[in-house]
Amino acid sequence: MKIIVDSALLYIYRPLLRVALLLLLLELPGTFLPLVLLPDICFTSFPFGLSLEGQYIIKNLFLISAAFAIGSKVRLQADPKRLL
C-alpha cells in the first residue's frame, strides 16, 4: 500500500514518472501473487466469485494497468520531434 501512495506522488512531477512506473512494475508480482497462491481466500467460487480480498487485488491490477497506459503516452506528448 505504501508503494502505491509513494508512486502516486511521483506522478505529479513529470521527470519522476519513469521512477513511478518502475515502482509499479516491482509491485505487480506482489499484487498478483495471492490470486495464484491463495485462491481459497481470493475466490468464493472459482473463477467468478471474488471475495473482498480478491476484489481488492483485481482493483489494484486495473489501477496498475491504467497507470502504465497513461505513462506510455507521456513521452509522445513531451517531445513530438522525436517521432520525426
C-alpha positions as CSV (number, residue, x, y, z in Angstrom):
1,M,0.0,0.0,0.0
2,K,2.8,2.4,0.8
3,I,4.4,1.9,-2.6
4,I,1.2,2.9,-4.3
5,V,0.9,6.1,-2.3
6,D,4.6,7.0,-2.9
7,S,4.4,6.3,-6.6
8,A,1.1,8.3,-6.9
9,L,3.0,11.3,-5.6
10,L,5.7,10.8,-8.2
11,Y,3.1,11.2,-11.0
12,I,2.7,14.8,-10.1
13,Y,6.3,15.7,-11.2
14,R,6.8,14.5,-14.8
15,P,10.5,13.8,-14.7
16,L,9.9,11.2,-12.0
17,L,7.2,9.4,-14.0
18,R,9.6,6.6,-15.0
19,V,10.5,6.0,-11.4
20,A,6.8,5.7,-10.5
21,L,6.4,3.2,-13.4
22,L,9.4,1.2,-12.1
23,L,7.9,1.1,-8.6
24,L,4.6,-0.2,-10.1
25,L,6.4,-2.8,-12.1
26,L,8.1,-4.0,-9.0
27,E,4.8,-4.1,-7.2
28,L,2.9,-6.0,-9.9
29,P,4.1,-9.6,-8.9
30,G,3.3,-8.9,-5.3
31,T,-0.1,-7.7,-6.2
32,F,-1.0,-10.7,-8.4
33,L,0.6,-13.5,-6.4
34,P,-2.2,-14.0,-3.8
35,L,-4.6,-14.9,-6.7
36,V,-2.2,-17.8,-7.6
37,L,-1.0,-18.9,-4.2
38,L,-4.2,-18.3,-2.1
39,P,-7.1,-18.9,-4.4
40,D,-9.3,-20.1,-1.5
41,I,-9.0,-16.7,0.2
42,C,-9.5,-14.6,-3.0
43,F,-12.4,-16.6,-4.5
44,T,-15.6,-17.9,-3.0
45,S,-16.3,-19.9,-6.2
46,F,-13.7,-20.1,-8.9
47,P,-13.4,-18.2,-11.3
48,F,-16.2,-15.6,-10.9
49,G,-17.0,-15.5,-7.2
50,L,-14.5,-12.9,-5.9
51,S,-14.2,-12.4,-2.2
52,L,-13.5,-8.9,-0.8
53,E,-9.7,-9.6,-0.8
54,G,-10.0,-10.8,-4.5
55,Q,-11.8,-7.7,-5.5
56,Y,-9.2,-5.5,-3.9
57,I,-6.4,-7.3,-5.8
58,I,-8.3,-7.0,-9.1
59,K,-8.8,-3.3,-8.4
60,N,-5.1,-2.9,-7.9
61,L,-4.3,-4.7,-11.2
62,F,-6.7,-2.3,-13.0
63,L,-5.0,0.7,-11.4
64,I,-1.6,-0.5,-12.3
65,S,-2.6,-1.2,-15.9
66,A,-4.2,2.3,-16.2
67,A,-1.0,3.9,-14.8
68,F,1.1,2.1,-17.5
69,A,-1.4,3.2,-20.2
70,I,-1.1,6.8,-19.1
71,G,2.6,6.6,-18.7
72,S,3.1,5.2,-22.2
73,K,1.5,8.3,-23.7
74,V,3.5,10.9,-21.8
75,R,6.7,10.5,-23.8
76,L,4.9,11.1,-27.1
77,Q,3.3,14.3,-25.7
78,A,6.5,15.6,-24.1
79,D,8.7,15.6,-27.2
80,P,6.8,15.1,-30.6
81,K,10.0,15.9,-32.6
82,R,11.5,12.5,-31.6
83,L,8.9,10.8,-33.9
84,L,10.4,12.5,-37.0
